[in-house]
């Protein structure tokens, strides 16, 4: 008789064996299915898996690689970039050429024909930012002065072909020699009737560019330079260059005037500020720019940009400008309370022949008790008759701007210290306010 317990054990073993077989069979089936799915290029189960190299499908040479899909924002961004390029790069140069070309034509029709011949025959225009004027037709000759860019001069003798110099008369009447290459007979930059706006440079220097706001540098013009314009934008003026051609200059650091309008007179403080801009500039006899300056050269320029016309030589200034009285105390020291910003001190070298006469009178001023302060202040003017040798400008209480020839610069110095080596001839006041 069969033992039921033994039968039960056999059944359990068979059941377990069959179950294990089914498990292994199902596991092999699932593994094969995943393998076939991977080989078909499936992504659902492989996004987070790194397949072993033997399971990775090899890309055949014949298989085509599909291009990446273009993002949706690409074309809107491309359109925006094209619009910005047109607005800020392409259109401005086109408008600068087209619009100005239309406007001046109407203005030219209303100008009288004789206005184009306002300059006399022989007038020439300076081509260089600063051109030297020599006393002789020789670069080694003494420098008389300098003239600025676009200034007009009257040619007296243009026969200096071999020497390379032209004899000219300057606006102040002085005559000298300028290199012929620095001049042009073309008057288009000053006499064109369409040039209704006169520009005066008030900064120490400004650059003329080939385009408004950018472009190549065409010239660097100095303080006091006068340019003419017929068209401008909100930030720049288009100017005509000596010899022809156009350039652009930004509006800051400029005075914009009608062609015949005068500059409004400013103040002694602004006059002094214009002079102080040249502090530490290299000293150059007759120089008129920061690259090389002398007080005699920059005084008329600083006065001009502040609305005042003064002579160009220190002797003429000394003779024509209003004198300041009571500048010396009875003991010969400076009376600081009588001086103000912008006053010009005219000096005589202490080793001058006329110093003997001056020093002989000063003790009499001190010993004579009846001598008034006014007489002490004007005694110096009456003693030295040969003219001043140098100038200094009163810029603050006891401080003057002076040519330091030993240091080759223009610098501020103490007034009393300066007068230890110079004799004061007199003081002139170009600005009354």
Secondary structure, DSSP 8 states (H G I E B T S, - for coil): ---HHHHHHHHHHHHHHHHHHHHHHHHHHHHHHHHHHHHTT--TTTTT----TTTS----TT---------TTHHHHHHHHHHHHIIIIIHHHHHHHHHHHHHHHHHHHTS-GGGGG-S-TTEEEE-SSEEEEESSSSTTS-EEEEEETT-EEEEEE---TTTTEEEEE-TTS-EEEEEGGGEES--HHHH-TT--EEEEE-SSEEEEEEETTEEEEEEEEETT-EEEEEEE-SSEEEEE-TTS-EEEEESTTEEEEETT-------HHHHHHHHHTTTT-BB-TT-EETTEE-HHHHHHHHHHHTT----SSHHHHHHHS-B----B-TTS-B-GGG--TT-EEEEEETTSTTHHHHHHHHHHHHH-TT--HHHHHHHHHHH--S--SEEEEEEETTEEEEEETTTTEEEEEEHHHHTTTEEEEEEE-S---
